Amino acid sequence: MEMGSLEWLTGSTAPWVLRMTAVFPGIFVLGYLFSLWLRKNRPATYAGLAAGDTMEEVVALRQERVRSAQLVMQNA
């Protein structure tokens, strides 16, 4: 992005505004790498990130996981 456009977009010429353009891609890459790690090492947590389209589905999935965890604890 051209720096003039960035200044117009943000309304600022502060140095920290210009440094943001270097920081955001790094944050994106770190988030992507974390998602890959999460999918490999904790698949249940990864699956739960986008579970359910409605609040009712989310609550039902949560209750199912709690029941499942309780059963595991009882059998251990």
C-alpha positions as CSV (number, residue, x, y, z in Angstrom):
1,M,0.0,0.0,0.0
2,E,1.3,3.4,-0.8
3,M,2.1,5.4,2.3
4,G,0.1,8.4,1.1
5,S,-2.9,6.2,0.8
6,L,-2.3,4.9,4.3
7,E,-2.1,8.4,5.7
8,W,-5.4,9.3,3.9
9,L,-7.0,6.1,5.2
10,T,-6.0,6.6,8.8
11,G,-5.9,10.3,9.0
12,S,-2.6,10.3,10.7
13,T,1.1,10.6,9.8
14,A,2.2,9.1,13.2
15,P,5.2,6.7,12.9
16,W,3.3,3.9,14.7
17,V,0.6,4.0,12.0
18,L,3.2,3.2,9.4
19,R,4.7,0.4,11.5
20,M,1.3,-1.3,11.7
21,T,1.6,-2.3,8.1
22,A,4.6,-4.4,9.0
23,V,3.0,-5.9,12.2
24,F,-0.3,-7.1,10.8
25,P,1.0,-9.6,8.3
26,G,3.2,-11.1,11.1
27,I,0.2,-11.4,13.3
28,F,-1.7,-13.1,10.5
29,V,1.1,-15.6,9.9
30,L,1.3,-16.4,13.6
31,G,-2.5,-17.0,13.8
32,Y,-2.4,-19.3,10.8
33,L,0.5,-21.3,12.3
34,F,-1.3,-21.5,15.6
35,S,-4.5,-22.8,13.8
36,L,-2.4,-25.6,12.1
37,W,-0.9,-26.6,15.5
38,L,-4.3,-26.5,17.1
39,R,-5.8,-28.7,14.4
40,K,-3.0,-31.3,14.8
41,N,-2.6,-31.3,18.6
42,R,-6.1,-30.5,19.9
43,P,-8.7,-31.4,17.2
44,A,-11.7,-31.2,19.5
45,T,-10.8,-27.6,20.4
46,Y,-10.2,-26.8,16.8
47,A,-13.6,-28.4,15.8
48,G,-15.3,-26.3,18.5
49,L,-14.2,-23.0,17.1
50,A,-16.9,-22.8,14.5
51,A,-19.4,-25.2,16.0
52,G,-23.0,-24.4,15.3
53,D,-24.7,-21.8,13.2
54,T,-27.2,-20.8,15.8
55,M,-27.0,-20.3,19.6
56,E,-29.2,-23.3,20.1
57,E,-26.8,-25.5,18.1
58,V,-23.9,-24.2,20.1
59,V,-25.6,-24.9,23.4
60,A,-26.6,-28.4,22.3
61,L,-23.0,-29.2,21.2
62,R,-21.7,-27.8,24.5
63,Q,-24.1,-30.0,26.5
64,E,-23.1,-33.1,24.4
65,R,-19.4,-32.5,25.1
66,V,-20.0,-32.0,28.8
67,R,-22.0,-35.3,29.0
68,S,-19.3,-37.0,27.0
69,A,-16.5,-35.7,29.3
70,Q,-18.5,-36.8,32.3
71,L,-18.8,-40.3,31.0
72,V,-15.1,-40.4,30.4
73,M,-14.5,-39.3,33.9
74,Q,-16.8,-41.9,35.3
75,N,-15.2,-44.7,33.4
76,A,-11.7,-43.7,34.3
